[in-house]
Amino acid sequence: GYDGPTLMLLNVVPSRSKLVRSPQSSNTETTATIGFFTTTTWHESTEYIGNHSAHETAFLFAMDEQENQVEFFGINEKNKSKKTGYMYCHPSTGSRKSRGGTNYHQHNDGNHVHDKTDGAVHGIGIGGKPSQPRLHLTETFEDCRCLTYDSSRNLKDGDLFLNKTAFQDSLYYFDVEAIEVWGCGGKAWIQDALQAREKARGITSSNLLRRRRVFDKSQLLDDFRNGLHSTTTKSYSNGSYFDHVGHAVDRCDV
């Protein structure tokens, strides 16, 4: 992936499945533009990442093009000295290695090993806590939510929907209609990040190729034939299993 600063831009609408009033009495055509900027590199984790004291920064923002209004919700000044993170990415299909952390546990009931993450929701979380992020993007981009407050006090409070009542009617749940993610940071930063990405992809491709490579295919085929001929439970008096399969294919008219 890209390990430089990123800017995420979202065009959202109130979630129809969460409306507390009927769609006829609520303005479901309302849209909003919200976003998130961070200099912290994204990676999978059940714990929040981002270090205020390491010159990393992040902020949420809201835009209203009609009113020509932009508001920013940055890191709370009182918490800059704390080493608590402000963002996380926790996919349901993440690897066990990425799921490791103090929020991750395994439970063995005698038959199966179950993964537990102390209530951490899947998807992307900004601010808040793993069980209730201030901004939560689900894996389906439906029934996402943006609270007006940050329970962790890491990011400043405020309504990202700029007091649009339609989102109050959906309890601040929303669906994502469009998303853009931009790699930022200037030419030098972007170039370094792209080179790091290509290096990581090269290592991955090399490992996959090494696993798939067969040095002597003819020897492998001989071993495969001999293995099936010697280990099969059925005896073939007139040749190997492959000979019988070949005769059967020859007799097939299709």
C-alpha positions in Angstrom: 0.0 0.0 0.0 0.8 3.7 0.1 2.7 4.8 3.2 2.5 8.5 2.8 -0.2 11.0 3.9 -3.7 10.3 2.6 -6.9 12.3 2.1 -10.2 10.5 2.2 -13.2 12.3 0.7 -16.8 11.0 1.1 -20.1 11.9 -0.4 -22.8 10.5 1.9 -26.6 10.4 2.3 -28.7 9.6 5.4 -29.1 5.8 5.9 -32.7 4.9 5.0 -32.7 1.8 7.1 -32.0 3.9 10.3 -34.6 6.7 9.7 -36.7 7.4 12.8 -39.3 9.1 10.7 -40.9 7.9 7.5 -39.0 8.7 4.2 -41.9 10.9 3.2 -41.5 13.2 6.2 -37.7 13.2 6.1 -35.5 14.8 3.4 -33.7 11.7 2.2 -32.3 13.6 -0.8 -29.9 15.5 1.5 -26.2 14.9 0.8 -23.1 15.8 2.7 -19.4 15.9 2.0 -17.1 14.8 4.8 -13.5 13.6 5.0 -10.4 12.7 6.9 -6.7 13.6 6.4 -3.8 11.8 8.1 0.0 11.6 7.8 0.0 8.2 9.5 0.5 5.1 7.4 -2.5 2.8 7.2 -2.2 -0.8 8.3 -4.6 -3.5 9.6 -5.0 -3.5 13.4 -7.6 -3.9 16.1 -5.9 -1.1 18.0 -5.8 2.6 17.2 -2.7 3.8 15.4 -1.2 7.3 15.1 1.3 9.0 17.4 0.6 12.7 18.3 4.1 13.1 19.8 5.9 11.8 16.7 5.0 14.8 14.5 2.0 12.8 13.0 -1.2 14.7 12.5 -4.8 14.0 11.5 -8.1 15.8 11.2 -11.7 15.2 10.2 -13.4 17.9 8.1 -16.8 18.8 6.7 -17.7 20.7 3.5 -20.8 22.5 2.4 -20.3 23.7 -1.2 -23.7 25.6 -1.3 -22.9 27.6 1.8 -19.1 27.8 0.9 -18.4 26.4 4.4 -15.6 24.2 5.6 -15.0 23.1 9.2 -12.0 21.1 10.6 -12.0 18.8 13.6 -8.4 18.3 14.5 -6.5 16.6 17.3 -7.5 17.8 20.7 -4.7 20.0 22.1 -5.1 18.5 25.6 -4.3 15.0 24.3 -1.3 15.7 22.1 1.0 14.4 24.8 -0.8 11.1 25.0 0.4 8.2 23.0 -3.1 7.0 22.1 -3.9 6.6 18.4 -6.8 8.1 16.5 -7.5 5.7 13.6 -7.6 2.0 12.8 -8.5 -0.4 10.0 -9.9 -3.7 11.1 -11.3 -5.8 8.2 -13.2 -9.0 8.9 -10.9 -10.9 6.6 -7.7 -9.6 8.1 -4.8 -12.0 8.8 -4.2 -13.4 12.3 -1.0 -11.4 12.5 -2.7 -8.1 11.8 -5.4 -9.0 14.3 -2.9 -9.4 17.1 -2.9 -6.8 19.8 -4.2 -6.2 23.3 -7.7 -6.0 21.9 -7.4 -9.4 20.2 -7.9 -12.7 22.0 -8.7 -16.3 21.1 -11.1 -18.6 22.8 -11.1 -22.4 22.4 -14.4 -24.1 23.3 -12.9 -27.5 22.7 -14.1 -27.7 19.1 -13.2 -24.5 17.5 -10.9 -21.5 18.1 -12.9 -18.2 18.0 -11.4 -14.8 17.4 -12.5 -12.1 19.8 -11.6 -8.4 19.6 -13.3 -7.0 22.7 -16.1 -5.5 20.7 -13.9 -3.8 18.0 -16.1 -3.1 15.0 -15.0 -4.1 11.5 -14.1 -1.5 9.0 -12.4 1.9 9.4 -12.6 3.8 12.6 -11.6 7.4 13.3 -11.5 8.8 16.8 -13.6 7.4 19.7 -12.9 3.8 20.7 -12.8 0.5 18.8 -16.3 -0.5 19.9 -17.7 3.0 19.0 -15.5 5.1 16.7 -16.4 8.8 16.2 -16.5 8.1 12.5 -17.1 4.5 11.5 -17.0 3.2 7.9 -18.4 -0.2 7.5 -17.1 -2.8 5.0 -20.2 -2.4 2.9 -20.2 1.4 3.1 -23.8 1.2 4.3 -25.1 2.1 7.8 -21.9 3.9 8.6 -22.0 6.4 11.4 -20.5 9.7 12.5 -21.0 10.9 16.0 -20.9 14.5 17.1 -18.5 13.7 20.0 -15.3 11.8 20.5 -15.5 9.5 23.6 -11.6 9.2 23.6 -11.2 13.0 23.5 -8.6 12.6 20.8 -10.3 14.6 18.1 -12.4 17.7 18.6 -16.2 17.4 19.0 -18.6 18.8 16.4 -21.3 17.9 13.8 -19.6 16.8 10.6 -23.0 17.1 8.9 -23.1 20.8 9.7 -26.5 20.4 11.5 -28.4 19.0 8.5 -31.6 17.7 10.1 -31.9 14.7 7.7 -28.9 13.1 9.3 -30.3 13.7 12.7 -33.4 11.8 11.5 -31.2 8.8 10.7 -29.4 9.0 14.1 -26.2 10.1 12.3 -26.1 6.9 10.3 -25.2 7.3 6.6 -24.5 5.4 3.4 -21.5 6.3 1.2 -22.5 7.2 -2.4 -18.9 8.0 -3.5 -15.4 7.8 -2.1 -12.1 9.2 -3.2 -8.7 8.5 -1.5 -5.7 10.6 -2.5 -2.1 10.1 -1.8 -0.6 13.4 -0.6 2.6 14.8 0.8 4.5 16.5 -2.0 6.6 15.0 -4.8 9.4 13.6 -2.7 7.0 12.0 -0.2 4.8 10.5 -2.9 7.9 9.2 -4.8 9.3 7.5 -1.7 5.9 6.0 -0.9 5.4 4.7 -4.4 8.9 3.1 -4.4 8.2 1.5 -1.0 4.9 0.1 -2.4 6.6 -1.3 -5.5 9.3 -2.9 -3.3 6.7 -4.5 -1.1 4.8 -5.8 -4.2 8.0 -7.2 -5.7 8.7 -9.1 -2.5 5.2 -10.5 -2.5 5.4 -11.5 -6.2 8.8 -13.1 -5.7 7.5 -15.2 -2.8 4.5 -16.4 -4.8 6.6 -17.2 -7.8 9.0 -19.2 -5.5 6.2 -21.2 -4.2 4.7 -22.0 -7.6 8.0 -22.7 -9.4 8.6 -26.3 -10.5 12.2 -27.0 -11.4 11.8 -30.3 -13.2 8.3 -30.8 -14.6 9.1 -34.1 -16.3 10.4 -35.5 -13.0 7.3 -34.3 -11.2 5.1 -36.0 -13.8 7.0 -39.3 -13.4 6.8 -39.1 -9.6 3.1 -38.3 -9.8 2.4 -41.3 -12.1 4.4 -43.7 -10.1 2.9 -42.4 -6.9 -0.7 -42.9 -8.1 0.2 -46.3 -9.7 1.7 -47.6 -6.4 -0.7 -46.1 -3.9 -4.1 -46.4 -5.6 -6.4 -48.9 -3.8 -7.6 -50.3 -7.1 -5.4 -52.6 -9.1 -5.0 -52.1 -12.9 -3.6 -55.2 -14.6 -3.2 -53.6 -18.0 -1.3 -50.4 -17.3 -1.4 -47.5 -14.9 -4.3 -45.4 -13.8 -3.3 -42.8 -16.3 -3.5 -45.4 -19.1 -7.0 -46.3 -18.2 -8.0 -42.6 -18.0 -6.5 -42.0 -21.4 -8.5 -44.9 -22.9 -11.7 -43.6 -21.3 -11.1 -40.2 -22.8 -10.4 -41.7 -26.3 -13.7 -43.5 -26.1 -15.6 -40.4 -25.2 -17.5 -38.9 -28.2 -18.1 -35.4 -26.6 
